[in-house]
Amino acid sequence: MSAETTKRKLVEAAYQTLQEEGFEHIRARNVAGKAGYAATAIYKHFGSLNYLITMASFRVLEEYNRENMELSSTVTDCVLLSKLSWKSFLCHAFRNVPVFENLFWGKAKDIFEEAVTEYFQLYPEGLQSHTSTFFYLASFSSSIEERDFMLFRRAANEGLLTMEDAVYVSRVNSMIAHAALREHMEDYKDPVIARRAAENCYRLIEKTIDRCLIP
């Protein structure tokens, strides 16, 4: 069996464990067992359980990435694109808080770019053909702040807000989202709570954006 096949089986097993048991219950022995291997296979092929969890977490992002592809292909207004991207991100993030918190603000943040590159090498069908800079930044970078700033820098160049406010709103939006997610680490599995939390967080972010725009 090739190394690529083994890696895919381990990623699938880790993803299945994330979906069925949750981020907090994932263990090397259990994941490897689901794939038909000993736990040592994880360390041989991925170096650490955290690296494997990070790669498996990108499966959770697939629907979010598809929405980003569509948004970046159809929305030309950079402020509107930021708002719609935030709405999509929050909708998905509050359904799986530990995964998103870990990927964008937690332990996985430092290995995100390396892991996502390897992930798309294993699953090139998930990348498809796409030329949007925003899509690649949203998909290949763990920095939500950087993604937002790219759009608001464009908005500043168009005279919609100042460059100082472009930096400010990008930073504050990321802080708002992170703080809101951390409040729901324990109750996110309740779909009603998750939906309301995403809506409340989006309203705060939308208000922050609108207050920075030049009338």
Salt bridges, closest charged atoms under 4 A:
GLU12 OE2 - ARG59 NH1 2.39
GLU20 OE1 - LYS34 NZ 3.51
GLU21 OE2 - LYS34 NZ 3.90
GLU24 OE2 - LYS189 NZ 3.73
GLU62 OE2 - ARG59 NE 2.98
GLU67 OE2 - HIS92 NE2 3.17
GLU101 OE2 - HIS178 NE2 2.82
GLU101 OE2 - ARG182 NH1 3.43
GLU118 OE2 - LYS7 NZ 2.61
GLU125 OE2 - ARG8 NH2 3.54
GLU145 OE2 - ARG171 NE 3.52
ASP187 OD1 - HIS184 ND1 2.91
GLU199 OE2 - ARG195 NH1 3.41
ASP210 OD1 - LYS83 NZ 2.62
